[in-house]
């Protein structure tokens, strides 16, 4: 297993936990952004494959997740944009400014929202896998909308709702062994219950507006076997994006970086090799 250095990133006064895989300070760094309620463990088997190909990697835990600070279940996408910005600044200060963003699911939303808000950061490329382009389109049924409207009336009561009611582990992880492993991870279970205000933020996301302002090479990956979200989410993102862009349908589910990291790395590395990232 490729060794990494545990690091600390400060974001809005919170300490974020990170794993830095450093191979060569002259090489680009891929920042790996994790999914909803998960943490940097997502990339434990994927990052080493990128490192073997000559890239540096940084996988870190968003606030309120994993080993990072922050009240569990209370965050917004804007918070994760700031976490991403501070991760980018860490790499610029400690390695170089040749940076690529890779995000899966929520991580893809964070990458796109970050570059939409900070277009002058000069990120070299974005790889967006299974992006929740318009979350409400595939998560909110009329009954759920009613429940959250009702819950909003009682927002002064400090209760949280577990995302497993909407997105159980078997819906997003293909491998039964991995489902068992992740289910037993207390760092994950603690971070998958959200306040009503956080849910309302999640259901308001619309990446079509944000991606339309992004002007860097973009690879959109969508798992053909993704049981969580339909293909039209990837099509919406692709149609709204600027050139240069590419949409690739891959033979995976919602979390290829967990279920088939070798296959995913081959796709990602092939695309990166075709880009002019100087």
Secondary structure as UniProt FT lines:
FT   STRAND          5..11
FT   TURN            12..13
FT   STRAND          14..21
FT   TURN            25..26
FT   STRAND          29..33
FT   TURN            36..37
FT   HELIX           40..43
FT   TURN            44..46
FT   HELIX           47..52
FT   TURN            53..54
FT   STRAND          56..60
FT   TURN            63..64
FT   TURN            66..67
FT   TURN            72..73
FT   HELIX           77..94
FT   STRAND          99..104
FT   HELIX           106..117
FT   HELIX           119..121
FT   STRAND          125..129
FT   TURN            133..134
FT   HELIX           135..139
FT   HELIX           142..152
FT   TURN            153..156
FT   STRAND          160..162
FT   HELIX           163..165
FT   HELIX           169..172
FT   HELIX           176..183
FT   HELIX           186..191
FT   STRAND          193..195
FT   HELIX           196..202
FT   TURN            203..204
FT   HELIX           207..211
FT   TURN            212..213
FT   STRAND          217..223
FT   TURN            224..225
FT   HELIX           232..240
FT   STRAND          245..250
FT   HELIX           256..259
FT   HELIX           261..273
//
